[in-house]
């Protein structure tokens, strides 16, 4: 058994050290909000926070984050209250199919934590997640709205 | 024209016959979240509406939600006629098995072709209206007053100073005979439909709670990873299971359908690791010699072939062009595209000797059910499909190949639930791709610059020949002519050209072709609308003015609306140019104006797109706006990057690193203009995709003088002087 710090708790798992964090979260810990989209760190659907930084969980072996603080989308709404990004996402009805949106929300939350008033260029640089429904316009609006909230 | 995505009519009749009798006796209606006891206590008012004692309204939605907002729109239509409190509305899916058992009371489950609302608005509204009348009748009976003296608003029935909520009379109402006829509201009086209401399915999508097929889990479930022959149509020759059977977590290694190997393990990661290590030999035969150049040559030959299926003809196009003062000719192409849903294909299946169940995202529940029956060998009455939300559909999940595979694996391990997952690489290489086509367009202008004749020869692949050959009409694929059709409410050609010939030389490579959001409207609009700009230039006229000479009124109106809103013809910032395009598709009239610039180094920037839509009736303007802005991401991703190519018979692209798509930094601002005429029902999920590329390409020409006729744009050098 190995131990991870996920969403503020020490949790045990028995995955091999080279297993991507994504699959440990999904299959060992039941945290399916973190999505599989590409497996090669391209699409961002698996974005989590590792020590606060937006990180693509499909490209990180679980052994590399053994001593880090991992936060997944399930933990963003502290005590059931949506965070600023989630609230803006709901207010602006951002998601369509929604599959990429966990990753979008995680990336946007990390962006706002580092840069409370991002410009459009900041958003372009930070939000490299892929959305095939094409919610980009609403994603941009919602980040600006959250920054003002 | 209606496109059936999968379940053929013949299949359905056979299926329906198979379920007559026993199954319906055991049928009961499942409810969302109140537990089984309560579920059986609450009786539906009809197939569409269940009202609970606490006034909660459950609306049943047969179409699949894949992001397009159909479930919210359909609920709005039912709720409008029901006159219930929108804040108390929730929804559920009936299963395809229940639909068959109840003589298809929910009608068509198939979700594609932007048909959800435009095709089912009448009967879902009737369901809401009938339920309302029953609720009023029950209240009137309780009060012993005529129903005609009662009024209703937001789920409260009123007679003079007496009030009853829907929940209070729902049980009594459910015992009543439904009215024979109901009068639907005039859309002018709508209070719930027609309004920019929020979606019903948002919150769980931002908290990670939403369960997609990929997330579905069951006690004792195992995971299957699959690899089919990399050459579509090839066969499995051999595999060496012994090499991987001892790897961690591996439970079983099997072959299915003679063309794929599957590893079943305790986790996906274990299954995928063993699959990657599994020695496999394929028999690809002559298909292994097919190269993209060969496919291109096959299509090029079709451009001038003698035989072709005629899709639209008026007068004598060849004669008119031969006698014209000026002849213009151009050849365009549109490569294979992949849907790339964010959620790769997957399905969970459980098979026992007398039951087969499937949990999955599907655009066609009834086709998935038929696939489960066929793959399991069980009668359809012993199968069911439980639909989950889709992590993207775009036409891909109208096909049930992944359902079939999951059931075949589950059948190897009776009683064990099997979740079969395609890797992104498997998904990318085993799609049914947007068909490849080319078009040669030839136009004739008279001395005054009038278009006297137009010929369009399409050469390329047929979707129906690939997926639904039984739907070909004397060998012809009518869907090839989407946007070019002579008549009809679906996808009619908008120009009045006195001499016209549009035909199709069908050329079908071995790559499976399929429905891809927007389908054949997409490339047909590129061909037509880019060539209209070429003709306008040859005639020495402005592209808008030239189009207006030939466009029929509804097509012209929507183009004018887009151009007016965009300020077409007025000064733009230095270096910015407008390109325009219009088309009719999926019952709606759409047009777009793209504002673009191209730097001297050849860097394209799409600043803004103004898109007008006349969908007839508007059910939720906020959701239409989102469909329209999203549609440009789909259309522009294809225009900028989309290209699937074939090498040695196999698809070369394997993931987002070799099949790029648009990201937020390339997203133009999209302004949606709604110009509804309230006299028909059109779809909104697809049509504007088609104007994305031609509007941008026409803008690029103005900016650079380069006519881009070969997509994607990433292969073109827009640099000055290049």
Interface residues (C-beta under 8 A of the other chain):
Chain A: X15 X16 X19 X20 X23 X26 X27 X28 X30 X31 X32 X33 X34 X35 X36 X37 X38 X39 X40 X42 X43 X45 X72 X73 X74 X76 X77 X82 X86 X89 X90 X93 X94 X95 X96 X97 X98 X99 X100 X101 X102 X105 X123 X124 X125 X127 X128 X129 X130 X131 X132 X133 X134 X135 X136 X137 X138 X139 X140
Chain B: X66 X67 X68 X69 X198 X199 X201 X202 X203 X204 X205 X206 X207 X208 X209 X210 X211 X212 X214 X215 X217 X223 X248 X267 X268 X269 X339 X340 X341 X342 X343 X344 X389 X390 X391 X392 X393 X394 X421 X423 X424 X622 X623 X626 X629 X630 X631 X632 X633 X634 X637 X655 X656 X657 X661 X662 X663 X664 X665 X667 X669 X670
